[in-house]
Structure formats: C-alpha cells, structure tokens
Amino acid sequence: MVEAINCLDAESVSKLSPWLKAGTTIAVLGSSVVGKSTLINTLLGKEQQSTSGIREDDDKGRHTTTRRSLISLGAKGVILDTPGMREIQMADCKEGIAITFADIEGLVGQCKFGDCQHHSEPGCAVQQAISSGELEQRRLTNYLKLLREESFNSAMLSERRSSDKALGKYYKRIASESQKLKGR
C-alpha cells in the first residue's frame, strides 16, 4: 500500500490511520531529510521531535535526527523515529529477483553456454530475445545490475556472519581460560 501525504498537513496524514492502532508499533524509515520527524510531530499534534528547515542556499533539508526514538501515540500505538539512511542494500534475495524477472530466467536456461553472461556470447537466448523485440535491453540491464548487487551484498553478509561467529568463539575461549586461571 502506498499513500502520498504532506507531512505538514494533519488532514493528509490522517490517511495513515488504518495502520495506527493501540498495540501496534510503526517504524518510520527513509532517506535523510525526507520529513520522518515532521510526520511524527504532525501525528502527535505537537512539536516533540527536532526538525530543521530547508537551507536557503540550495533548498535542501538538514539532517537532524541522530538517534532512534520510540514515541507513544497514545491510543494509536507507538512509532519509532529513526535517523535517515544513505541507502538500503539487498541481500539474500535471489529468489525474489528470479520471480520478478521470470521471463529472463526462462531465457537464461535456453542459452547455449551455462556460464553465459548475456552480453555478446554466441547462442545467447537473452540477446536473441532483445534483437527480436521480445525483451527490452533496459529490463536485462536492471536484471544484471540487481544480480550483481545481490551477489556483492550477500557475500559481504556471509563474511560478516563468519567473522561474528569467529569473534564469538574467541570470546568464549578467553572467558573459559580466564575462569581456569581465576583460582590460581
């Protein structure tokens, strides 16, 4: 569900009412300077969260929120205000990409070579579909870009998990050795 709202207009913000109920927790996520704290202030009906105006020299907003805050909306549940994000990365989503680009995935299986990169290899079913007008180049470009991003982020995530696991084992070993030496 997508609702276009004006964060400064209480009537506009009222479109969010179906999601604001007692016992619910809502998180406000988004890029820096898009009006997350302003939205919360409008929902509260008062200026509780710090906000900054737009810079006059370039008409851009100013980053203000620096930490997470959990705010009670009374009978409308609670809302989590978060600092802005520079980017949201995808990881572990190959299945979603495959479903979204099922047309291309079907063509990939028809390529002459199993390691086809879908650029200029002979017998590439994907390039043949582009040549015949069955598939748009832009769609293939997006598909390949998402696969690269997913591969990169999943590899980083895997490395972080491995590193965290090794660090946890190290801490346990040190604690165990410390306990052994404690009685000496």
C-alpha positions as CSV (number, residue, x, y, z in Angstrom):
1,M,0.0,0.0,0.0
2,V,1.3,3.4,-0.9
3,E,-0.1,6.7,0.4
4,A,1.1,10.1,-0.8
5,I,0.9,12.5,2.1
6,N,2.0,16.0,3.1
7,C,3.8,15.6,6.4
8,L,2.9,19.2,7.4
9,D,-0.9,18.6,6.9
10,A,-2.8,16.8,9.6
11,E,-5.7,16.0,7.2
12,S,-3.3,14.5,4.7
13,V,-1.5,12.5,7.4
14,S,-4.9,11.1,8.6
15,K,-4.7,8.7,5.6
16,L,-2.3,6.7,7.8
17,S,-5.0,6.0,10.4
18,P,-5.6,2.4,9.4
19,W,-2.1,1.5,10.5
20,L,-2.1,3.4,13.7
21,K,-3.9,1.4,16.3
22,A,-3.4,0.5,20.0
23,G,-0.9,-2.3,20.4
24,T,0.9,-1.6,17.2
25,T,4.5,-0.4,16.6
26,I,5.2,1.5,13.5
27,A,8.8,2.2,12.3
28,V,9.5,5.3,10.1
29,L,12.3,4.6,7.7
30,G,13.7,6.5,4.8
31,S,16.5,8.7,3.4
32,S,17.8,11.6,5.4
33,V,15.8,14.8,5.2
34,V,12.6,13.4,3.8
35,G,10.3,14.5,6.8
36,K,10.2,11.5,9.1
37,S,10.3,13.5,12.3
38,T,8.0,16.2,10.8
39,L,5.5,13.4,10.1
40,I,5.7,12.2,13.7
41,N,5.2,15.8,15.0
42,T,2.1,16.1,12.8
43,L,0.7,12.8,14.1
44,L,1.4,13.9,17.7
45,G,-0.2,17.3,17.1
46,K,2.8,19.0,18.7
47,E,6.5,19.7,18.1
48,Q,8.2,16.9,20.0
49,Q,10.8,15.7,17.6
50,S,13.6,18.1,16.5
51,T,13.4,19.2,12.9
52,S,15.3,21.7,10.8
53,G,14.2,24.0,8.0
54,I,15.4,24.0,4.4
55,R,18.7,25.6,3.6
56,E,18.2,28.8,1.7
57,D,21.3,28.5,-0.5
58,D,20.4,25.2,-2.1
59,D,16.8,24.5,-1.0
60,K,17.9,21.1,0.6
61,G,16.8,19.9,4.0
62,R,19.1,19.4,7.0
63,H,19.9,16.1,8.7
64,T,18.6,16.4,12.3
65,T,17.7,13.1,13.9
66,T,20.8,11.4,15.2
67,R,19.4,8.5,17.2
68,R,16.3,6.2,17.4
69,S,13.4,7.3,19.5
70,L,10.3,5.3,20.5
71,I,7.3,7.7,20.8
72,S,3.9,6.9,22.2
73,L,1.0,8.0,20.1
74,G,-1.5,7.2,22.9
75,A,-4.4,5.1,21.6
76,K,-2.6,4.9,18.2
77,G,0.2,2.7,19.3
78,V,3.9,3.6,19.3
79,I,6.1,4.9,16.5
80,L,9.9,4.5,16.0
81,D,11.6,7.5,14.6
82,T,15.0,6.7,13.0
83,P,17.9,8.6,11.6
84,G,18.0,8.8,7.8
85,M,19.6,6.1,5.8
86,R,22.0,6.7,2.9
87,E,21.0,3.5,1.2
88,I,19.2,0.3,1.7
89,Q,21.0,-2.7,0.3
90,M,19.6,-6.0,-0.8
91,A,21.0,-9.3,0.4
92,D,19.8,-12.9,0.2
93,C,17.1,-12.1,-2.4
94,K,18.0,-14.2,-5.4
95,E,14.6,-15.9,-5.3
96,G,12.8,-12.5,-5.4
97,I,14.9,-11.4,-8.4
98,A,14.1,-14.8,-10.1
99,I,10.4,-14.3,-9.6
100,T,10.4,-10.6,-10.7
101,F,12.5,-11.5,-13.8
102,A,10.9,-14.9,-14.6
103,D,10.9,-14.0,-18.3
104,I,14.6,-13.5,-18.4
105,E,15.2,-16.5,-16.1
106,G,13.4,-18.7,-18.6
107,L,15.6,-17.4,-21.4
108,V,18.8,-18.0,-19.4
109,G,18.1,-21.7,-19.4
110,Q,18.0,-21.7,-23.2
111,C,21.4,-20.1,-23.7
112,K,24.0,-22.3,-25.5
113,F,26.5,-22.0,-22.6
114,G,25.8,-22.5,-19.0
115,D,28.1,-19.6,-18.0
116,C,26.6,-17.2,-20.5
117,Q,26.9,-13.5,-19.3
118,H,24.2,-12.4,-21.8
119,H,26.4,-9.8,-23.5
120,S,27.8,-11.0,-26.8
121,E,28.2,-14.8,-26.4
122,P,27.1,-16.9,-29.3
123,G,23.9,-18.7,-28.8
124,C,22.6,-16.3,-26.1
125,A,18.9,-16.7,-25.9
126,V,18.6,-13.5,-23.9
127,Q,20.3,-11.4,-26.6
128,Q,18.2,-13.1,-29.3
129,A,15.1,-12.0,-27.4
130,I,16.4,-8.4,-27.3
131,S,17.2,-8.5,-31.0
132,S,13.7,-9.8,-31.8
133,G,12.0,-7.2,-29.6
134,E,10.6,-9.8,-27.2
135,L,12.7,-8.3,-24.4
136,E,13.8,-4.7,-23.7
137,Q,17.5,-4.0,-23.1
138,R,16.6,-1.9,-20.2
139,R,15.0,-4.9,-18.4
140,L,18.1,-7.0,-18.9
141,T,20.3,-4.2,-17.7
142,N,18.2,-3.9,-14.5
143,Y,18.2,-7.7,-14.0
144,L,22.0,-7.9,-14.3
145,K,22.5,-4.9,-12.0
146,L,20.3,-6.5,-9.3
147,L,22.1,-9.8,-9.6
148,R,25.5,-8.1,-9.2
149,E,24.3,-6.1,-6.2
150,E,22.7,-9.1,-4.6
151,S,25.8,-11.2,-5.1
152,F,28.1,-8.5,-3.6
153,N,25.9,-7.8,-0.6
154,S,25.2,-11.5,0.1
155,A,29.0,-12.1,0.0
156,M,29.6,-9.3,2.5
157,L,26.8,-10.5,4.7
158,S,28.3,-14.0,4.7
159,E,31.7,-12.7,5.6
160,R,30.2,-10.6,8.4
161,R,28.4,-13.6,9.8
162,S,31.5,-15.7,9.6
163,S,33.6,-13.0,11.3
164,D,30.9,-12.5,14.0
165,K,30.9,-16.3,14.7
166,A,34.7,-16.5,14.9
167,L,34.7,-13.5,17.3
168,G,32.0,-15.1,19.5
169,K,34.1,-18.3,19.7
170,Y,37.2,-16.2,20.6
171,Y,35.3,-14.5,23.4
172,K,34.0,-17.8,24.8
173,R,37.5,-19.3,24.7
174,I,39.0,-16.3,26.6
175,A,36.2,-16.4,29.2
176,S,36.8,-20.1,29.7
177,E,40.6,-19.7,30.1
178,S,40.0,-16.8,32.4
179,Q,37.8,-18.9,34.7
180,K,40.5,-21.6,34.8
181,L,43.2,-19.1,35.9
182,K,40.9,-17.4,38.4
183,G,41.6,-19.8,41.2
184,R,45.5,-19.7,40.9
